[in-house]
Amino acid sequence: MPWSDEKLKQVIAQYTPVLHLHHKERYLPCSVEWYLERSQLWHVDALDEKMPTKRTLVLDKGRVNVKDLLEVQVKYPQWQLHLEIQPPARSGMPQSELNKVPLYVAVKEVMTKEGTVEAIEIDYCTFYAYNGPYTVGCSPLGLGVKAGAHDGDWEHFTVRLDAAAANMVGCYYNAHRPQDGQWLPADKMPTTATGQPIAFVALGAHGLYTGPGVHRRAWCAVNEHCSKKGPVWSSQHCIMMEPVKQVPSRGTNLQQAFNSAATAAPVTGPAVQVDLGTVDWLQYGGNFGSIGSPHTQNFWYDKAEHPVSRTWFQRVFWHCTPPTESLLAE
């Protein structure tokens, strides 16, 4: 890693995104610890496709903590473990504590084939107790059906930096895994007065977008809605999930095309506490509701951010095309 721990903390704090939630959002973010305190741990065993799933309660609400969670995992490694939040807690932490909800951070050195550092990428991960349902169909006419709701919701926002100067080159707005993700170069990034990138969180499903309004998806049947009138989540706490890792480059033309527009970090940054190190709960290999822990999501967590930036046309009409390097990066 080309930076000292103190510089790493400074850079993580500087580029902590400011997230605009929708004014109708019912399901706010939370910390992992808050989620554990309000969850039950279940062993879920699908005996046969034609038979109902067998469920066994392992730890009841109030007994779930990181220590006991990992002990169960070690004792019964073959079990399929699911953490299920109690329904009254699906709304997440109170809005009055919104800025105290942490962002979970993964830092990656993106390496070229020659062994040099191409860039530094910082993934800022958000966690929600509940992913609200989509309205599928003609929602303005009230004819749509609700689908897609589930407990546990991990999302992430990636900042790509020049390794030498720690300047921001661009940001990746992740939505629905890599299906609808979009890169913005530094010269087009909305930022705060202190240089923090700004993102807009979709109502219910919490994907990240570049601006407010309706974001069309999947033949306009599953649209996303963002707003600048809702609560603003400016987290005061970032927690690194594990030490910096090296990952191979997946290719990008962002650096070459927009290097001259890279933005330098202001001298005075935001007041964000940054904790370096490793979080114990990352060793948990089961599910948070229906979603795995970040390190089990191998389509992004252990890789450089993929270079694909989905255009409006692709999000609407090519939703089923491969969300990988088979499409050219913009």
ZIWORA-V343730 format. One record per residue. RES is the residue in one small letter. SS is DSSP state (H for helix, E for strand, C for the rest). OMEGA is omega in whole degrees, -180 to 180 (* if undefined). D_FIRST is the distance of its C-alpha to the first C-alpha in Angstrom with 1 decimal. Layout:
BEGIN
<<RES,SS,OMEGA,D_FIRST> <RES,SS,OMEGA,D_FIRST>>
END
This chain:
BEGIN
<<m,C,-176,0.0> <p,C,-175,3.8> <w,C,172,5.6> <s,C,178,7.7> <d,H,-178,9.4> <e,H,178,12.3> <k,H,178,10.8> <l,H,177,9.3> <k,H,-179,12.9> <q,H,-178,14.5> <v,H,178,13.1> <i,H,179,14.0> <a,H,-175,17.3> <q,H,-174,18.0> <y,C,174,17.9> <t,C,-175,19.6> <p,C,173,22.4> <v,E,-170,26.1> <l,E,179,28.2> <h,E,177,31.9> <l,C,179,33.9> <h,C,-178,37.3> <h,C,176,40.3> <k,C,-177,41.8> <e,C,179,38.8> <r,C,-172,40.1> <y,C,-175,37.0> <l,C,-179,34.4> <p,E,178,30.9> <c,C,173,30.3> <s,C,178,27.9> <v,H,-179,27.6> <e,H,178,29.5> <w,H,179,32.2> <y,H,-179,32.7> <l,H,-177,32.9> <e,H,-175,35.6> <r,C,-176,37.7> <s,E,166,37.4> <q,E,176,39.2> <l,E,-178,37.6> <w,E,166,39.6> <h,E,-177,39.7> <v,E,-176,40.7> <d,E,176,42.4> <a,C,-174,43.7> <l,C,-176,46.5> <d,C,-179,47.8> <e,C,-177,47.5> <k,C,-178,51.1> <m,C,177,50.9> <p,C,178,49.6> <t,C,177,46.2> <k,E,-178,46.6> <r,E,178,44.8> <t,E,178,44.5> <l,E,-178,43.5> <v,E,178,41.1> <l,E,-179,40.1> <d,C,177,42.1> <k,C,-178,41.0> <g,C,-180,40.2> <r,C,-177,39.1> <v,C,174,35.8> <n,C,-174,32.8> <v,H,-178,29.4> <k,H,-178,30.8> <d,H,179,34.0> <l,H,-179,32.3> <l,H,177,30.0> <e,H,177,33.0> <v,H,-179,35.0> <q,H,179,32.4> <v,H,-177,32.3> <k,H,-177,36.1> <y,C,-174,36.8> <p,C,-178,34.0> <q,C,-177,36.3> <w,C,172,37.1> <q,C,-173,36.1> <l,E,179,35.0> <h,E,172,35.4> <l,E,-178,34.9> <e,E,-180,37.6> <i,E,176,37.8> <q,C,-173,41.2> <p,H,180,42.7> <p,H,-178,43.4> <a,H,-178,39.6> <r,C,-179,38.6> <s,C,178,38.7> <g,C,-179,35.5> <m,C,-178,34.9> <p,C,179,37.3> <q,H,179,36.8> <s,H,179,37.2> <e,H,-173,33.9> <l,H,-177,32.0> <n,H,176,29.4> <k,H,179,28.8> <v,C,-176,27.7> <p,C,165,24.0> <l,E,180,21.6> <y,E,-166,19.3> <v,E,170,15.7> <a,E,-178,13.4> <v,E,-176,10.0> <k,E,167,9.1> <e,E,179,7.2> <v,E,-171,10.5> <m,E,174,11.1> <t,C,177,14.3> <k,C,-179,16.8> <e,C,178,16.1> <g,C,177,12.6> <t,C,-179,11.1> <v,E,179,8.9> <e,E,-177,12.0> <a,E,170,10.9> <i,E,176,9.2> <e,E,177,11.9> <i,E,175,12.9> <d,E,174,16.0> <y,E,-173,18.4> <c,E,177,20.9> <t,E,-180,24.5> <f,E,179,27.0> <y,E,178,30.8> <a,E,-173,33.5> <y,E,173,35.5> <n,E,-177,35.5> <g,C,-177,38.8> <p,C,170,41.1> <y,E,166,41.4> <t,E,-177,44.7> <v,E,180,45.4> <g,C,-173,48.1> <c,C,-176,50.1> <s,H,178,48.7> <p,H,-180,50.4> <l,H,-180,53.7> <g,C,-175,52.9> <l,C,-175,53.2> <g,C,175,49.8> <v,E,-178,48.9> <k,E,180,46.1> <a,E,171,43.5> <g,C,-180,39.9> <a,C,177,39.7> <h,E,175,37.6> <d,E,178,36.1> <g,E,-178,32.3> <d,E,175,30.3> <w,E,174,26.5> <e,E,177,25.4> <h,E,-180,22.1> <f,E,-173,21.1> <t,E,174,18.0> <v,E,178,16.5> <r,E,-173,14.9> <l,E,169,13.1> <d,C,-173,12.7> <a,C,-176,9.1> <a,C,-173,10.7> <a,C,-177,13.2> <a,C,175,12.2> <n,C,179,15.7> <m,E,178,17.0> <v,E,179,18.2> <g,E,-179,20.0> <c,E,179,20.5> <y,E,178,21.8> <y,E,-177,24.8> <n,C,175,25.2> <a,C,177,28.7> <h,C,-176,30.3> <r,C,178,27.3> <p,C,-172,26.7> <q,C,-173,30.4> <d,C,-175,30.7> <g,C,-178,27.2> <q,E,173,26.9> <w,E,167,24.4> <l,E,175,25.1> <p,E,-173,23.7> <a,H,-176,22.8> <d,H,178,26.3> <k,H,-177,28.0> <m,C,168,26.0> <p,C,-178,28.2> <t,E,174,26.5> <t,C,178,27.7> <a,C,179,28.5> <t,C,175,25.2> <g,C,179,23.3> <q,C,177,22.7> <p,E,-179,23.3> <i,E,176,26.6> <a,E,-179,27.6> <f,E,-173,30.9> <v,E,-178,31.4> <a,C,-180,34.2> <l,C,174,37.1> <g,C,-174,37.2> <a,C,168,34.6> <h,C,170,31.7> <g,C,-174,30.1> <l,E,-176,28.3> <y,E,-172,30.0> <t,C,-178,29.9> <g,C,178,33.2> <p,C,177,36.3> <g,E,-179,39.2> <v,E,177,40.0> <h,E,-174,37.5> <r,C,-179,39.5> <r,C,167,38.6> <a,C,179,40.3> <w,C,178,43.5> <c,C,-179,43.6> <a,C,-177,44.5> <v,C,-177,41.4> <n,C,178,40.4> <e,E,-177,37.8> <h,E,178,38.7> <c,E,-175,36.5> <s,C,173,37.8> <k,C,-178,36.9> <k,C,-175,39.7> <g,C,179,38.1> <p,C,177,35.9> <v,E,-180,32.6> <w,E,177,29.7> <s,C,-172,27.3> <s,C,178,25.3> <q,C,-174,24.7> <h,E,174,22.3> <c,E,-177,19.0> <i,E,175,18.0> <m,E,-177,14.8> <m,C,178,16.3> <e,C,-178,13.7> <p,C,179,10.1> <v,C,179,7.4> <k,E,175,8.7> <q,E,179,8.8> <v,E,179,12.1> <p,E,177,14.4> <s,C,174,15.6> <r,C,178,19.0> <g,C,176,20.1> <t,C,169,20.7> <n,C,-179,22.8> <l,H,-178,21.5> <q,H,-176,19.1> <q,H,-174,21.8> <a,H,-171,24.6> <f,H,-178,23.4> <n,H,-178,20.8> <s,H,-179,23.6> <a,H,-180,24.0> <a,C,-175,20.5> <t,E,179,20.9> <a,C,180,19.5> <a,C,176,18.9> <p,C,-179,22.0> <v,C,180,22.0> <t,C,-178,23.5> <g,C,-180,21.8> <p,C,179,23.3> <a,C,-179,23.9> <v,C,175,21.6> <q,E,180,20.7> <v,E,177,17.2> <d,E,176,17.0> <l,C,177,13.7> <g,C,-177,14.3> <t,C,177,16.4> <v,C,-176,19.8> <d,H,-175,22.6> <w,H,179,24.4> <l,H,178,21.7> <q,H,179,23.4> <y,C,-176,26.6> <g,C,180,27.4> <g,C,-176,30.5> <n,E,164,31.2> <f,E,-172,31.2> <g,C,-179,34.6> <s,C,-172,34.5> <i,E,179,30.7> <g,E,173,28.2> <s,C,-177,25.1> <p,H,-175,22.1> <h,H,176,20.6> <t,H,-179,24.0> <q,C,-169,23.9> <n,C,176,22.4> <f,C,177,23.3> <w,C,-168,20.3> <y,C,-178,18.2> <d,C,-179,16.5> <k,C,166,16.5> <a,C,178,15.4> <e,C,-175,18.0> <h,C,-172,21.1> <p,C,-174,22.4> <v,C,173,25.9> <s,C,-174,27.3> <r,C,175,30.7> <t,C,177,33.5> <w,H,-178,36.4> <f,H,-180,38.6> <q,H,179,36.3> <r,H,-176,35.8> <v,H,-169,39.6> <f,H,-179,41.0> <w,C,-172,38.4> <h,C,-177,37.0> <c,C,178,37.4> <t,C,-177,35.7> <p,C,-178,32.5> <p,C,-174,29.5> <t,C,-177,27.2> <e,C,179,26.5> <s,C,172,30.3> <l,C,-177,30.6> <l,C,173,29.2> <a,C,179,26.6> <e,C,*,28.1>>
END
